[in-house]
Each structure stands twice: as C-alpha cells, then as structure tokens.
Amino acid sequence: MLGNWYVLSMISLIFMGMQRFLYKVSSQRGCNTAWTTFTFMGTVTVLSVIFLFVTPEPISGIPFLLFVSLVNSVSFTVATMTHMEALNYLPSSIAYPIIRLNAAVVVLFSIIFFSDRPSGYQVIGIFIAIMVVMLLARESNDHNTPPRDIRKGFSLVAICVVCGAMASVSSKFAAMHSNKMAFIALSYLMGTLFSFAFRKRFETGPAGTGHGDAVIIGIIMGLLNFVGFYAFLSALAIGPLSIIISIMGLHFVIPVILSTVIYSEKLTPFRVILVLLTIVSVIFLKYGNSS
C-alpha cells in the first residue's frame, strides 16, 4: 500500500493539512513567526538525522544534494513565514485557498519542463484557479479589513505562492535523484538556521516576549511535517508531479474547516462557493493526465 503514490499523497495531504492549521493556531496565540518556524524545522532536522543513520539508503551526488537542499530550504522557509504572517491580515478562508493554488503554477512547470501534454481537464482547472484568485481578491473588499492590511496580506500570499511552487519543484528533483532523508535533513537544517536569523524581524509586541507556545506548536508541527513531507517525497519518487501536487492542493480544506469550527471564522456562502471552486480546480488538475 505504501508503494502506491496515490496512497502516499493522501497520507501527506492529511498530515500537511493538520500542520497548516497550526499556522493559524500560532497566529491566533500571538506566537513569534520565526520562533515557531525555527522550532518546527529544528524538530524535523533532528528526526531526519536520526532516521538517516538507521536507514540503509546510500548518499550520492553531494553537490546536487547541497544545491537542491539550499533552493528548497530558502523557498520553503520564505513560504512558511509569509504564510503565517499573511494570516494576520487575511481570514483563513481567503488566504488558504489562494496559497494552495500554487498547484497551478507547479502543473504549468511540469507541463513545460517535463513535456507533459496539457489536457482539457488541466486547461479547465487552471482557468478556474485564476478565476478563483480574481474573485477572492474582489470579495476581500467586502469585509472590514483595512485596505492597507488587505494589500499587505495579498503581497505576502503572492510571495508564498511563488516560493511554495519552487519548494515543490525542487522536492521533485530531490525525490528523483537524491537520498530523501538526507535531503530532508539538509533542507530543514538550513531552514532552521534561516528562521533563527530572522527571529528578531518578527519580535514585535506580545509576540516577542514569550516563546513557550511557539516552541510547543513548532514541535507538533515538526512531527506532523516529518511524516507528511516524507510521504510526499516518496510519492514524488514514483508518481507524476502534476497530479501529486494537485492532490496536495486539497489540504487547505482541513485548516479552513478547523478554523471555522474552532475559531468561529465567518464562512459566508460566497466563500463556500469559492472554496468549492478551488476544490473543483485541483480535481480537474488531478485528473489532467488521465484523459
């Protein structure tokens, strides 16, 4: 069963979805973004180093491994931090769906770089994805968030989308051509150092005084991410990038639902429709190579 890329993708979807919800928890509890990220990535680094020494998979292609780990680390760290910061300016039901539309960017890259033949399903999925972004941007003007915060929130989301796509593409290359556990260890070690370097940037107000919650949330995030990311890499090693990343695009549904239930965020009928359209988009992308 664990040799099936679809099953591995679904396992990753569930664990990554729960991890993404903790971004919201970190934001709600006023945690320092960099400290949460530092603890989260440090936890994954420790776990991956331990498993690296107890697994028999050889390590080869050191220069490539270092390069792809650096690209992945920088892009993922920036994506993680801008993701959590964006939640300070935009509701989860708006931020999460847009961020997960980086699946469309990755699918386009897969079509161009890996010479995938675009199907009618993929064209429809990408069109719906673009339409959802435009509608969400228009809808955001209807709530009480100040225009300046809306602009800052969408700027952070845009950075997150681009960097998230870069992280996914670099993960595909790493899964195909390097030791997966060594890649995780190196990538997250670099990410841990980057997030520690940026810790002062986010120490404002109450977020800069107590780090207890940030550490606890970060450790839980690290445990969830370790399982989810390894399952993701294992799926990428044997399955198609465009379909796997589209399945992963669905995991935003988990934090949106949990945020609505736990934090009583308003989920208007219009937002429900947009969330459903996003799901339809990634489903079309998922089945793009099946026609």
Sequence and secondary structure as in RCSB ss.txt:
>XXXX:A:sequence
MLGNWYVLSMISLIFMGMQRFLYKVSSQRGCNTAWTTFTFMGTVTVLSVIFLFVTPEPISGIPFLLFVSLVNSVS
FTVATMTHMEALNYLPSSIAYPIIRLNAAVVVLFSIIFFSDRPSGYQVIGIFIAIMVVMLLARESNDHNTPPRDI
RKGFSLVAICVVCGAMASVSSKFAAMHSNKMAFIALSYLMGTLFSFAFRKRFETGPAGTGHGDAVIIGIIMGLLN
FVGFYAFLSALAIGPLSIIISIMGLHFVIPVILSTVIYSEKLTPFRVILVLLTIVSVIFLKYGNSS
>XXXX:A:secstr
 TT HHHHHHHHHHHHHHHHHHHHHHHHTT  HHHHHHHHHHHHHHHHHHHHHHS      HHHHHHHHHHHHHH
HHHHHHHHHHHTTTS HHHHHHHHHTHHHHHHHHHHHHS     HHHHHHHHHHHHHHHHHHHHGGGSSS HHHH
HHHHHHHHHHHHHHHHHHHHHHHHHHHS HHHHHHHHHHHHHHHHHHTGGGG  GGGGT  HHHHHHHHHHHHHH
HHHHHHHHHHHHHS HHHHHHHHGGGGHHHHHHHHHHH     HHHHHHHHHHHHHHHHHHGGGG 
